[in-house]
Every structure is written in C-alpha cells, then in structure tokens.
Amino acid sequence: MCEKQATAMNVTQAAEGLLALSQQEELVDLPSNHPLSASEDEEDGDGERKHQKLLETISSLNGTNRWKLTERSEASLKVSEFNVTSKGSGEKLAISDLLGPAKASSSLDTVKKQLNRVKSKKTLELPLNKEEAERIHREVAFNKTSQILSKWDPIVLNNRQAEQLVFPMEKEPPAYVPIEHAFHGWKATTPLEQEVFNLLNKNKQPVTDPLLTPMEKASLKAMSLEEAKMRRAELQRARALQSYYEARARREKKIKSKKYHKIVKKGKAKKALKDFEQLQKVDPNAALEELEKFEKARMMERMSLKHQNSGKWAKSKAIMAKYDLEARQAMQEQLAKNKELTQKLQVISESEGEEGEAEEDEPLVPDTVNEVQMNGGGTNPWMFRKCNGDAKEGEIQADPEDPEQLPEPVAHEFSESEEDERPVEEEEVLLQEFEEKRSFRKRSELNHNAKPVDSQETKAFISLPDSNCQEVLSELRVLSQKLSKKNHQSQKQKVNSVVATLQVQREEPAPEEEESLLLQKPERVQTMEELEQLGKEEYSENKDLTRPVLEREQIERTPRNQLDAPKEKRKKEQMIDLQNLLTTKSPSVKSLAVPTAIEELEDEVDRDQKQMIKEAFAGDDVIREFLKEKREAVKANKPRDVDLTLPGWGEWGGVGLKPSAKKRRRFLIKAREGPPRKDKNLPNVIINEKRNIHAAAHQVRVLPYPFTHHQQFERTIQNPIGSTWNTQRAVQKLTTPKVITKPGHIIKPIKAEDVGYCSSKSDLSVIQNNGKQLSRHQQKKLKKNSD
Amino acid sequence: METAPAPGKDVPPKKDKLQAKRKKPRRYWEEESTPTATGASPGPPAKKRNQEFRPQRPKNSGVSKKSRISKTPQVPRKARDQKKPQRSLSGAQDPFPGPAPAPVEEAQKFRRIDKSKKIPHSKTKTRSKLEVAEAEEEEASVRAARSELLLVEEPGFLEGEDGEDTAKILQTDIVEAVDIASAAKHFNLNLRQFGPYRLNYSQTGRHLAFGGRRGHVAALDWVTKKLTCEINVMEAVRDIQFLHSETLFAVAQNRWLYIYDNQGIELHCIRRCDRVTRLEFLPFHFLLATASETGFLTYLDVSVGKIVAALNARAGRLSVMAQNPYNAVIHLGHSNGTVSLWSPAVKEPLAKILCHRGAVRAVAVDSTGTYMATSGLDHQLKIFDLRGTFQPLSARTLPQGAGHVAFSQRGLLVAGMGDVVNIWAGQGKASPPSLEQPYLTHRLSGHVHDLQFCSFEDVLGVGHSGGITSMLVPGAAEPNFDGLENNPYRSRKQRQEWEVKALLEKVPAELICLDPRALAEVDVISLEQAKKERIERLGYDPDAKAPFQPKLKQKGRSSTASLVKRKKKVMDKEHRDKVRQSLEQQQKQQQKQEKAKPTGARPSALDRFVR
C-alpha cells in the first residue's frame, strides 16, 4: 500500500514539474519557433507532440477546456531511474509497463502478485434501471409459474371435455380389505357359489391366498434362458445376412460401368438359357410355361418401341451413324436385338399345316371375318356396329361398277331416320366418298388375287343384313372355309345382276332390318320411338297417369314444336308443359257406386267429351294468366341493375336527348345473378323467394366457438331434445346438466394429490413424470422455458 | 338394460327363511338348476375328487363341456334374430341377453341428421363435437325405435276373399262382422230439417260438433252419444270447428264468427272475421284460420284473442281451405285453378300451384304433409307431392268431380261426389293412395256436404243434406294414441293439465313456414352480414387464411430471391389446385348435362361422322 502511495506521489511530482517546464518553454518559444534546448535535440520525435501540447495549453488559457489541465502526463525530459514515464502524455500508463522492468528481479514477486490482483478485478456494471429489472423479474416469474401450472393442463382439458362434472369431485376411496379377511368365515351357500368353488378347486386355482397358480408358474418356466438366447442369436444372424445381401445389391446397382452391367446381363441370359434347357429335359410342362413367358416378352417387345431405334439415344446415334462406325454398329445391334426378341419361337404343333393353309387363304376372306373373329363373343356395341358397317360395305363392294345405284338404299334409310334434309345429304356425300375409296381398294385386291366368288356364296353373303349377327358370324366362318377349299371361277357380272335384283327386292324392308342390325345389343333396343310407343301403350291402357308418362309426352312433342318455332322455344316449352299437365286425359274411374245425378247421363259419352273440350278451351286463359303471374313474380324478384349515367354530363343534354348507349353501358352496374329460383323447372308452381324475417329472427345467427362453418353447427342442432320427440330416457340424457353440485357438500379446490401428482414441492419432477400426458405444444413451451 | 335385475338384493337372507316356511321363493337359478344339477354341474364331492385326477383339459375340450351343459331343456326361443344366449355356469340362461334389440329400419325413421349433406372439413375440436352430436342422435333414435314396442295396437284392415273387391263390401256387412263396440260407431243421424250439415271432430276424436245450414248447431260425445249441447243460432251456419279442446267451438255464421262453449253459451262474437266460409284450427299455434267471402284469410290467436294476421288473398271469394298438419301452412283453393299456401308471417302466398283448369273445389293434405289431394271443376282428382316439387303424382277423372276430399291419419283418401263417398287406400302409411281401385264406397241418403275422418277411430264422419252419417272405415286411423298429447279417454283434470301444458308449449305464429326444419338452420344471410360488418370494423378479416410466410433458413438459403421463389411456389400450387378443382367441377357439370339431355333424335349410324 505504501508503495502504491509512493508511486502516486511520484507521479504527481512529475506532473507538477512538467507543468512548470511547459510554462517555461512557452515563454522561451514564443518569440521564435526554433528548438533551442539540447534536450530537444536529443528527442526529435517529441517535437510535434510538444507543439500540440503547447497548442492545447494555449487553448486552455481561454478557459474553455480547463479540466484538461489536470490530465496526468509526464514530461519526457525527466527520465530517471526513480521516475516512471510512459512514452507520451497521450498514452495511459498500463500496469504491464510497470511490470516490464520488474521481470527479472524475483524480489518483486509480491508486488507483481498484488498488481495482478488489481488487474483481474473488474469494475462492477451499472445496475439496471428499475423498470427493466422488474420486467426481467416478471418474465422469470411468469415462466416459472406457467411451468408449474402447465401440469394442470391435461386435467383442465379433461374436465372441459367431460360430459358431466359432479362436485365435490373426490370420492371416498373404497375400503381395501385383503382377500383372506373377506373370506374368513364365509361359506358357499348358493349353487352358483358352490359351482364357482368347485371349478376353482378343480382347476387348482388358489382360493384363499393370492399366489400364482401352477399354470402360471409353468408358463413362467416355459422357455429356458439358453433356448431363448439361441433363438435370439439365430434371428440376429438372419437379420445380419439379409442386411448384407441388401447392401450388396445396392452397391451393385450403383455401379455405373456399362460394360459391367452388360457382362452381368449376358451372364444372366446365358444362365437362363441353360436353366431352360435343363428344365426342358427335366420338366417339359414347366418349360412350356417358361416358353409362354418368352412369348409374352415377345409380345411386349412387339407392342413397345423399345429397340426400334426410336429412343433418345437411338436418335442421337442415328445422327452420328453417318460418320461413326461404332454408332452404326450400335444401332444395328439394337435392331438385331429387336428382331431377335420379336422372332417367334418355333413350336412344332399339329395345327401347323392348317394354319399354313389358312394363311394362304387369308386375302380371300373379307375383312369382316377377321374382325369378327377378333371380337368373337364381345358384346361391345361399337364393335358390332363396325362389323355391320363392314358387312354393308361388303355388300356394296360386290358391285363396284355402278356406285350410283348403291348408296340409294342407304340414303333412303337415313332420310327416313332423320327428318332433316341437309345433314343427310352431307353425310351421304361423305359416305359415298368413303365407300368409293373402299371399293377401289377392294377391287385392286380382288384383281390381284383374281379369285372371284361363287354366285351362291355371294347370295349367302348378301343375305347378311337380314339375319342376326351371330348367324352372320357363323355363316362367314363357313364361307371362308368353303372359299379356302374351292377354287371356282365365275363372272362378276352375274354377281352384279343378282345383287341388283336382290337390292330392288329389298328396298322396302331394308331400313328396318338395318335398324335392327344397328341396335344389336339388347340394351339398345329401347330407342326413342319404342319409348314413345311404350308411352302410348301405357297411355291407352288407362293406367295411372304418372309423371314419367307426362315427360315422355313432352319429349315427344317438343321436337316438333322446336322445328316449328325455334325462336320461342323456351316459352313454348313451358306452355306446352303446362298444357300437358292440365289437359292430359286422366283415366276415368269406373266406380261401383256412381252418383245418382250422373247415372242417368252415363250413356252420353259425347256430351262428356264436349264438356271436356269446352273446359279445355276455357282453361287456356287460366294457364296464360298463371304464366304471366309467374313471369311477373320472377321479374320482381330479380336483382335490378343500377344505372349511374348522368344525362348531359360530357355531352349535350336537354329535352329529347338521351345519353349515348356507350355511356349508358359504361355506367350501368349490373346486378349479380342470384341463386336459381326454386321453381325454375316447375312450370306450374310459383314459390315465393322472399325471406321470412319473422322466422329468421328465431334462427341462430352467430356461430358458436369451435365451429367454422354453419353446416357443421347445423348438424349438431338438428336433433331435437324435447320430450315431444324423444323418449324419457333420451331426454334425460340429452339434457343432463354439465355440472352437478351435491347440496351440503363443501367443494374444495382441486389438489395435486387428488389427481395423482405428488406434492407441489418438486414441481419440475412432476412435470417430467407427466411428460407423456402433456401435449406436444405444451412440451415445446416447457422446453423453451427451461432453455 | 333399463331395469337391471338385482337378484341378490331384493330378498335378504333372513326373510328368505321366513318365506321358505310358507313357500320356497323361486330364484333365478332354480329354474334350470334342478335338471342340470346331475348332468352338468359337478355337484357331489365324490365326483369332484374324480375330476381332480383327470389330466388338465386342453382348451378345445371346453366346447364339449359347454355342449354338455346345453343339453338342458331349451327355453323356447323367440323368432327374433338373437345371438346365442350366453350360458352361465349353473346352466341357467338369460332369456333376453344383451340390450333390448332395436330394429334398424325403425331407428332410421327417427334419424334427424341428414348425413347425405356434406360438411366442410372441420378441425378436431369441431369434429369431436359433431361426433358427440351424432352419437346422441343415434342413441336417441335407437331408444325411440325400442319404445315402438309399446305401440301394441295394430291398425285395422279390410280384405276381400279371393278376387273380391273390397269396394263391394257394404257398411252393413262390416257392421255385422265387427264387435258390438265397433258396430255402435256406425250410425246415422236423420236431420233432414236443417239442411246440409258440416261437422267437425275434436282433436282427440271423442267429440263431434255439427252445424246445419239452417242454424242447427249441436255437439256431442259421439262414442257414448251423449249430447253436450244443442242450439239453433237462427242464422245460416257455414262452418263449425272445435278449438283446442272440446269445451270450445267456433261457428262461422252468416255474418260473423261466434265462439260457443260446450253448453251452447255464446262466449264471443268476433266481428273482425265477417262472412267467414271456412274454419281451420292450428292446434300447436292456437290459431283459428278463417277464410272469408271478402277474400281475406284471417288468423285469430285463440289463446290471447288477438288477430295475428289478416291476409288478402286477392283471389275473390275463398271457400276452399285446408291445413297442412305437418307445417301448419294453410292451403287455399281458388277459382282460377290454383292452390295457394299461406303463412301468417308472410303477406304473400308462400307458393302457388296451378292444379286444375277449372276452379278448385276441394283440397286436403295428408297427416305427414307429403301429399295434397285436390279436386277441380274439370272433374279431376289429383294428388300432388308437397316435398318441394309440387308435381302431380297421379290424377283421375271422376264421373262427377269430387266436391269434398279428406285424408285420414293413415293416408286414406276420401272423396265425396254427389251422394256417394269413395275411399282410396295406399300400400302403406307413407305411400300415396292409389286411385285405381276404390277401397270402399258408400251411398248416402243426401248430397255430401262435409267429410272428416275421426282421429284414433276407424270412423269417417259425413255431413250431408240428410243429416250425419258415421261410417266404419277399417284401417283409417292411427291405432295408438299418445296419452300425453291426445288422449280420447282423458278426464276433466287431465284435460285441464294438458291445456296448461299445451299453452306453455304454444308455437309462435311467425314460425310457420314451408319447411319447419329450416328453423334448425343457421340464418346464413345475417351471419354473413355480421361477418362483413365485423371485417369492416376491424379493417381486416380475422378468419382469413394468413398469407404464406416463408421460414427463415440458414447458410444463405434465405436470400431474397429464394424467399420470393418459395412464396411463388406456394402461390402457384394454390392456383393450380384452384384451377384443377374448377376444371373438375366443369367436367362434372358437363357430364350431368349430358346425362340429363334427352337424346332428341334417334341415333343414326352416320353419327360417327358428325364433327
């Protein structure tokens, strides 16, 4: 301590000296700026600093910055072994500077230590201001309490979700009586009890002391330790092997070398071939199956474009192929592979010869045969259609000389089937073109083959449209066989003549037949016409007049009307509908007891009819009135457009002048289309769309909390809870109070012990124990707090 | 289940002995134990020892043991589809194991939640609430279905022998066939003096009031034929109607509406309802609806004596009126062939249906509110579907149009034509009456003036010019009545209590609307309005989905560019979803249209070329 004081003293002395010196210097230096003193010469570097100091002192003389004078600094002049100096007055004295010279001497150790201690001591930070400190305190306290309280969360949640809470909550714990005590002095009296005891005894169950039964004991000993260990080891090994294998497969899959993969593939193929050969020897059946697989692969290859130089790689190679031999080879290789894969495996079979024959005959057989055979027993109506079309074409193809004559029956059909004229013509032309092309192709084929057809067979051939499709198929098959066997020659002319006559004969029935053929499928039989007929039948049968019938009639009537007046289509439709609705003659009742007044008049059916007609006429304006009313109602209910045009704004205004259409359009705010009216499709009804405000006042208009959509909430209130609609029990259940308090009981606050927690002393441990119960969110919160 | 037997409890052991002296009480186990004791249960100890030496039985042998037990004489099993009842050890079996069976179809009838309606995806909390609601509904419906068992009475029916037409069966035949009590329900009152009669049965079906055109008004307990009152009002009587109970009835007289009590004392003269032609009473709303010659439909609240609403139908004289018991909507028939539906809360008709070409002569609505029968001047009788479509289901031309129609509680339709009454029946309760074959016919001594089925009795009351006829119609009425609601046998005290309860449960008049279940819906319009206002007030939509904010990532992956990219990605995805959804919707609509579109012309082979 005294040393320290001494140093301080020294320092102050030095400072005083310096001050005196500087004052002296000031006096000396003022007249001339030259450095005079010898000491100055010695310390050249200090010149500038001195100068600065001088300036400072001068400035301090003004009194503006007086405190700076007290700054401790040392003159560099007085350097002595007794005084400690730092280099400049601007730098502070550091302890290390003091320690520097004391390094060597060991006697200064104590001083050193003391100084070190001083160095290590830090200044205390300023205390936080009150608000901040309090805030931090609050935060910490909040975290802590919320952490403590969060253990209650699951309980609170449970209680909230509970259907009913009964307070006070704690129940008297059931008195625990050990079983021995309970049994003491008790005997089985009823047969049931006796039986139970019998059973227990029989099965060697312990009756009085709660010990393990022999069974349980045995089951505990069921597996020995060694056994279990062995089994475990086995399982482990299997698992390890599997993992090795998997790893290997993965590794191999990762190898990028193409060569490697090629080799592997080749190896596999070879192996497969070898296996197959072996299989052939050992098990021919399995080999056949294998062969089928090959066949399938072939089919796949044929279907796909995998090796047909169409891939990305192949295309790139194709570009290079011109210049690159390798690329060319690669492409060829691929093609070869394709060929190889698509090559049919030769299986020697008995039907080879026949097949060959069939192949020979193939050109002779018309296209239909093939197609039909392909579609064998298919029920696809489209296929049938196509087949029929082909048959028709075949018919046409038979006499290609006079195409003018042929399309006629076809056109005839369609003119019948379709009432419109123009589209038919178009179609006719299209069809003609189509047929011409087709016939041309056929002719060339025929010429090429030069195998004309027998006249008889053509007859059969022509009679196609008459028969059923199935028959056609069989006939065609027979025909083709015949054709393959026979090799007759006949003139086309003959055929033509036959065809022509036949055609003439069948011009009348043709359309119907065609139709029947067109609608081969049983489901398709129900055309509109038939439906109509059905409807008529029903109608005439005096059955109940139901709505479908009405609709059918509508359908029947509307098209014609549409043709007549397409402009007023909608209105008309509605009209007609209504007319239908009201004027349809409903079946009259044949009652046993007829009113006496009518009985006399009963024979006068004419009069009745007249009356009907009269009434029908009288009712016309009823309908019109109703429609008018409905139109008005619709109009009144429609949201109106808002017109914001100001006449005379931006243009001339005045009497007789109207704002331009453009402007009006611009300032017209179109009303939004409301939801469709409920009676939109009900011509005989006007439903009021106005809201019943009085009833709406009784409806719920605020969604309660967990519901986000009104449909959800509606579902929960759809079930009535009143006793008018429910049984007594149901009402009681539906209206159970959420909270029941027992009168005369004190409801104490819930305690941690009550719900299975230990006392509140170790809250954290409790929370950790109940971590499972806490929700994830809470856990997260906890973690955050503990961090 | 509801009455769980507690066998051990009810008789303490000491008492047991006492009773044993007199007569040993039968216990639940004793029923079967006597025969089984030897066979099944190893009772004697010697046998027990024997069994001890036996090796432990394998598990499957337990079955055979059971079968041994089941050798006991079988309790006659019901035809019901029950599970095999579990056997107790003693061999006694619960004859009704498990909860009482509840028929599924019956329960379906009581289901109120329409599950076909889809609801938007909901959060877990909401879902749990929905689940609770559904479970409650299911339980309530099952309970209700189970309680159907208590409805022991079965409806009557009339069946002809092979090929015999039931319409040929005369009233006399029926009367001969039925018991005396029922036969007494068929009677004729010959009252030729005071002209054609209108009649009305009370809610319970016990009392009958009738009024003749020439002023004769009487009320009686028609079962006992005890006359409660008989007066002559010295004025033309247009209609008569019981109010909520048999103690009060309203009479529409020439000028005004009068209310009498069961002693025939005039209680009120309501001058605001003048020239009334028809009366209807809405029992749950305590409203008396009157249709007048002046074209007004007036609702009078009889509990407070106020006129709730006076609606101008603007269709001339009103003389055809009926109420829909399902939703308390009043149906008025007009001379222009329309039927209009009215509620006191709305000044205009809720709906207007064009039913006939001529004027509508009579309207009736069945008890479920599903079907409406109308008859018009065009001699047609039509049945309309009231469930939203208002389309005719069936129609029939009658030789002389029906002047009066009425539905019974079980859906039988009666039409009065001249002096003949025809009754049609449907297949079941919920089906409309098929108008092909009449179920019953009857000829009266005068022209029909009014028709009404009596509730809870298979009786049809016909008022005609010759008096009153009460005819038997088997299967017309609901066989089971709700004793708390409409009790035909109630005492005076019970009636008074019921009156108080009914008044407490009175439904406000403004709740009458076409679909009464709409009240259990949220008022979407005001809900949306409130939402809009809230958004305006807050300046933002609190329920709106927050825009996607990309998470901060480290290692330079959270650059502005990548943030924008991520945002864009999410936005694009949302957009794509939206587009996909709209496309799907469009496709669906198109498919629907295609389906709905009738194939106009017949398909031709050339269709394939049509582009």
Interface residues (C-beta under 8 A of the other chain):
Chain A: Q161 T190 P191 L192 Q194 E195 V196 N198 L199 N201 K202 R385 G389 F414 S417 E418 E419 P423 V424 E427 L430 L431 E514 L518 T527 M528 E529 D544 L545 T546 R547 I555 P559 L578 L581 L582 T583 T584 K585 S586 P587 S588 V589 S591 L592 A593 V594 P595 T596 A597 I598 E602 M612 E615 A616 A618 G619 V622 I623 E625 F626 E629 K678 D679 L682 N684 V685 I686 I687 N688 K690 R691 N692 I693 H694 A695 A696 A697 H698 Q699 V700 R701 V702 L703 P706 F707 T708 H709 H710 Q711 Q712 F713 E714 R715 T716 I717 Q718 N719 P720 T724 W725 N726 T727 R729 A730 K733 L734
Chain B: E2 R27 W29 S33 A37 S41 P42 G43 K48 Q51 E52 S88 L89 S90 R112 I113 D114 K117 I119 P120 S122 K123 K125 T126 S128 K129 L130 V132 A133 E134 E136 E137 E139 A140 R143 A144 R146 S147 D165 A167 K168 N336 G337 T338 S343 A345 V346 E348 P349 L350 A351 K352 I353 L354 C355 H356 R357 G358 L377 D378 Q380 K382 G388 T389 F390 Q391 P392 L393 S394 A395 R396 T397 L398 P399 Q400 M417 G418 D419 V420 N422 S434 L435 E436 P438 T441 H442 R443 E485 E505 P508 E510 L511 I512 C513 R517 A518 L519 A520 E521 V522 D523 V524 I525 S526 L527 A530 D543 P598 T599 G600 A601 R602 P603 S604 A605 L606 F609 V610
